[in-house]
Amino acid sequence: MKSILHLGTWNVQTMLLAGKMQEIANQLKIYNIHIAALQETRWPNEGWIDNKDNTLIMVERPTLQEEMVQASY
């Protein structure tokens, strides 16, 4: 049996606003997105959040400037 997996990517600009996580979860459900890569969340930490319908995995990536400094060593 084949299953269809819907992937998406979204520049959310910030998730520091009240209700933003629920707004994003609602939109992903409307578009039937199973896995989404969210950019520009502005969350400073790494980790994960589980709720009844979703799991949010946060990974902090170095900025381009940080990558350039690391590459120069």
N, C-alpha and C positions, 0 to 999 in steps of 0.2 A: 504494500500500500504506500503510495506516495503522499508526502506532506509538503505543503507549501510554507516556506518560511519568509516572512516579509521583513526586510531590513530598511533602516532609514538613518539619515543624519540630519541634525538640526542645530543651527547656531542660535541658541536661546538667549544670548547676550547677557543674561544674569538669571540666577535662581535665588537671589537674595531678597526678592520681593515676596510679601505674604501671599500665599495661594498659588504661587508660580508652579510648584511641584504638582499640585492637583490639576492645574490647567494643562500642563504638559502630558500628564497621565491620561487626561480626558481626550486630548488630541490624538495621542498614540492609539488609544482604543478606537476612536472614530475611524482612523485610517488603517486599523488592523495591523499595526506595526508590532512585531514580536521582539525585535532587537533594534535599539536606536543608539547611535553615538551622538552625545550632546556636547557641543563645544561652547566655550565662553560661559561656563556656569558661574564662575567667580567664587567657587567654594575652595577654601584653602587647604582642606584636609583630604586624605585618602581614606578609603574604607567602603562600607556598604550599608544600605538601608533596606530592610525588608518590610513590606506591608502586605496586606492580604492579596493584592492583585499584581504587584510589581516588585522587582528587585532593582535597586539602583547601585551600580558599582562605580566608585569614583577613583580615578587615577590622575594624579597630578603629573603633568609633563613639563620638563624644563622649557623655559622660554627660549626663543632663538638666541637672545643675547647670552643666556646662561650656557647654551650649547656651544656658542662660539668661544666663550672663555674656557670651557672644559677642553675643547679641541686644541686650544693654543698651548696646553701644557704637555 
